[in-house]
């Protein structure tokens, strides 16, 4: 089973990311992830995330969004975690603005494994204590460590 700590890195765990708008945040996500996807340009990543949002917001509630999409040319699941400096409107289910984004990009031929990753992310972010730790993490390393601790049960 793929675990979250295997698809996320401290380098893709960012704190104090400027918000602005949903579009600006997704552009930032594309900028962060693009260097790790050899065959995909930043615009393709951004457009894929925007296209997925048009199907329905990935705003999960409680200030959380889980932007995710299938990507042609993506060979393995890859993720990023962003803590925003200011919450943005993400058309979330509960109407609350979003300040934490856990991004998941998967190969076009998505499998049950990818649904399992989404479930792991949703379950982790459903816990208030985890959200509080993520919101107060001072560095990208600390942000990543919260995920690591949750995955290993510390």
PERA-V992761 format. One record per backbone hydrogen bond with DSSP energy under -0.5 kcal/mol. NH is the residue of the N-H (numbers start at 0). CO is the residue of the C=O. E is the energy in kcal/mol with one decimal. If there is no record, write none. Layout:
BEGIN
NH_CO_E ; NH_CO_E
END
This chain:
BEGIN
5_2_-1.9 ; 6_3_-1.5 ; 7_3_-1.2 ; 11_8_-1.1 ; 12_9_-1.5 ; 13_11_-0.6 ; 13_80_-2.8 ; 16_82_-2.6 ; 20_18_-1.1 ; 24_20_-2.4 ; 25_21_-2.4 ; 26_22_-2.1 ; 27_23_-1.9 ; 28_24_-2.3 ; 29_25_-2.2 ; 30_26_-2.0 ; 31_27_-2.2 ; 32_28_-2.5 ; 33_29_-2.6 ; 34_30_-0.6 ; 35_32_-2.3 ; 36_33_-2.0 ; 37_35_-0.6 ; 39_36_-1.7 ; 44_40_-1.8 ; 45_41_-2.5 ; 46_42_-3.1 ; 47_43_-2.2 ; 48_44_-2.0 ; 49_45_-2.5 ; 50_46_-2.6 ; 51_47_-1.8 ; 52_48_-2.1 ; 53_49_-1.8 ; 54_50_-0.7 ; 54_51_-0.9 ; 55_51_-0.7 ; 55_52_-0.8 ; 58_89_-0.5 ; 59_63_-2.5 ; 60_63_-1.1 ; 63_60_-1.4 ; 64_99_-2.2 ; 65_57_-2.4 ; 68_103_-1.6 ; 70_105_-2.7 ; 73_70_-1.8 ; 74_72_-0.5 ; 77_104_-2.3 ; 78_6_-2.5 ; 79_102_-1.2 ; 80_11_-2.7 ; 81_100_-2.8 ; 82_13_-2.7 ; 83_81_-0.6 ; 83_98_-2.9 ; 84_16_-2.9 ; 85_16_-0.5 ; 87_97_-2.4 ; 92_58_-1.2 ; 94_91_-1.3 ; 97_87_-3.5 ; 98_62_-2.2 ; 99_62_-1.9 ; 100_81_-2.7 ; 101_64_-2.3 ; 102_79_-3.1 ; 102_100_-0.6 ; 103_66_-2.4 ; 104_77_-2.8 ; 105_68_-2.3 ; 107_70_-1.0 ; 109_107_-2.0 ; 113_110_-0.8 ; 114_110_-1.3 ; 115_111_-2.3 ; 116_112_-1.8 ; 117_113_-2.1 ; 118_114_-2.2 ; 119_115_-2.5 ; 120_116_-2.4 ; 121_117_-2.7 ; 122_118_-2.9 ; 123_119_-2.2 ; 124_120_-2.6 ; 125_121_-1.0 ; 126_123_-1.3 ; 127_125_-0.5 ; 130_126_-2.1 ; 131_127_-2.5 ; 132_128_-2.1 ; 133_129_-2.6 ; 134_130_-2.5 ; 135_131_-1.5 ; 136_132_-0.7 ; 136_133_-0.5 ; 142_138_-2.2 ; 143_139_-2.6 ; 144_140_-2.4 ; 145_141_-1.7 ; 146_142_-1.3 ; 147_143_-2.5 ; 148_144_-3.2 ; 149_145_-2.2 ; 150_146_-2.3 ; 151_147_-2.2 ; 152_148_-0.9 ; 153_148_-2.4
END
